[in-house]
């Protein structure tokens, strides 16, 4: 086989492999289904840190948030800061967002009185000037 034939053979095999990989990826994504989470309890907390916000404050608060989400009744969580969306309808004045997901209200009630949650409040409350909480359940 000549060098030209080897190159063509290699290119053909590579193209077939890439096409197969693309089909596998597409089929695995196509099989993903969304599920209704009406049975879950969502607890979303927004924090506004006291001004001026320093890097030291951020480091301490982020560390306390990471400890907080270790509470056993939390099924899933998201720790965040305002996204750079640039849309007028979105409030980006908060400093941090904590989204926690619980199996049910009873698990969230346990979280509210859990020593880790109480310690978080004790260690962090001097850092914030405002907290807003939104709780929701499905319908």
C-alpha positions as CSV (number, residue, x, y, z in Angstrom):
1,X,0.0,0.0,0.0
2,X,1.4,3.4,-0.9
3,X,1.7,6.4,1.4
4,X,-1.2,8.1,-0.4
5,X,-3.4,5.0,0.1
6,X,-2.4,4.7,3.8
7,X,-3.4,8.4,4.3
8,X,-6.8,7.9,2.6
9,X,-7.4,4.8,4.7
10,X,-6.5,6.6,7.9
11,X,-8.7,9.6,7.0
12,X,-11.6,7.3,6.1
13,X,-11.3,5.3,9.4
14,X,-11.0,8.5,11.4
15,X,-14.1,10.0,9.8
16,X,-16.1,6.9,10.4
17,X,-14.9,6.8,14.1
18,X,-15.9,10.4,14.6
19,X,-19.3,9.9,13.0
20,X,-19.9,6.9,15.3
21,X,-18.9,8.9,18.4
22,X,-21.2,11.7,17.4
23,X,-24.1,9.3,17.0
24,X,-23.4,7.7,20.4
25,X,-23.3,11.1,22.0
26,X,-26.4,12.3,20.3
27,X,-28.3,9.1,21.2
28,X,-27.2,9.2,24.8
29,X,-28.5,12.8,25.1
30,X,-31.7,12.0,23.3
31,X,-32.4,9.3,25.9
32,X,-32.2,11.8,28.7
33,X,-35.6,12.6,30.1
34,X,-36.7,15.3,32.5
35,X,-38.6,14.3,35.5
36,X,-41.2,16.2,37.5
37,X,-39.8,17.0,40.9
38,X,-43.1,18.0,42.6
39,X,-42.3,15.9,45.6
40,X,-39.2,17.8,46.4
41,X,-38.8,20.8,48.8
42,X,-36.7,23.7,47.4
43,X,-35.1,26.1,49.8
44,X,-33.4,29.1,48.0
45,X,-31.6,31.7,50.1
46,X,-30.0,35.0,48.8
47,X,-27.4,36.8,50.9
48,X,-26.3,40.4,50.7
49,X,-23.0,40.8,52.4
50,X,-22.2,44.0,54.3
51,X,-20.4,46.7,52.3
52,X,-17.6,47.1,51.5
53,X,-17.2,43.4,50.7
54,X,-13.6,42.3,51.1
55,X,-11.9,39.2,49.8
56,X,-11.4,38.0,53.4
57,X,-15.2,38.2,54.0
58,X,-15.8,36.3,50.8
59,X,-13.3,33.6,51.7
60,X,-14.9,33.1,55.2
61,X,-18.5,33.1,53.9
62,X,-17.7,30.6,51.1
63,X,-16.0,28.3,53.6
64,X,-19.1,28.5,55.9
65,X,-21.4,27.8,53.0
66,X,-19.4,24.7,52.1
67,X,-19.7,23.4,55.7
68,X,-23.4,24.1,55.7
69,X,-24.2,21.9,52.7
70,X,-22.8,18.9,54.4
71,X,-26.1,18.5,56.4
72,X,-27.3,14.9,55.6
73,X,-30.9,15.8,54.7
74,X,-29.7,18.0,51.7
75,X,-30.3,15.9,48.5
76,X,-28.6,18.4,46.2
77,X,-27.4,22.0,46.3
78,X,-26.0,24.8,44.3
79,X,-23.7,27.6,45.6
80,X,-23.6,30.6,43.4
81,X,-23.0,34.3,42.7
82,X,-24.9,36.5,40.3
83,X,-24.6,35.4,36.7
84,X,-23.4,38.0,34.2
85,X,-26.7,37.9,32.3
86,X,-27.2,41.7,31.7
87,X,-31.0,41.5,31.6
88,X,-33.0,44.2,33.4
89,X,-35.5,41.8,34.8
90,X,-32.8,39.9,36.8
91,X,-31.8,41.1,40.3
92,X,-28.1,40.8,40.5
93,X,-27.7,42.9,43.7
94,X,-27.2,39.9,46.0
95,X,-23.7,38.6,46.9
96,X,-24.4,34.8,47.2
97,X,-27.1,32.3,46.4
98,X,-27.7,29.0,48.2
99,X,-30.1,26.6,46.6
100,X,-30.8,23.4,48.6
101,X,-33.0,20.6,47.7
102,X,-34.7,18.3,50.2
103,X,-36.8,15.1,49.7
104,X,-39.7,16.7,51.6
105,X,-40.6,19.4,54.2
106,X,-39.8,17.1,57.1
107,X,-36.2,16.9,55.9
108,X,-36.0,20.6,55.5
109,X,-37.4,21.0,59.1
110,X,-34.5,18.8,60.3
111,X,-32.1,21.0,58.5
112,X,-33.5,24.2,60.1
113,X,-32.6,22.9,63.6
114,X,-29.5,21.0,62.6
115,X,-26.3,21.9,64.6
116,X,-24.4,22.6,61.3
117,X,-27.1,25.1,60.2
118,X,-27.2,26.8,63.6
119,X,-23.4,27.0,63.6
120,X,-23.5,28.5,60.1
121,X,-25.8,31.3,61.3
122,X,-23.7,31.9,64.4
123,X,-20.4,32.1,62.3
124,X,-21.8,34.1,59.4
125,X,-24.5,36.4,60.5
126,X,-22.1,39.3,61.1
127,X,-21.1,39.1,57.5
128,X,-24.5,39.8,55.9
129,X,-26.8,42.8,55.9
130,X,-29.8,41.1,54.3
131,X,-31.1,37.6,53.7
132,X,-34.1,36.7,51.6
133,X,-35.5,33.1,51.5
134,X,-37.8,31.5,48.9
135,X,-39.2,28.0,49.7
136,X,-41.2,26.1,47.2
137,X,-42.9,22.8,46.6
138,X,-44.2,21.4,43.4
139,X,-47.7,21.4,42.1
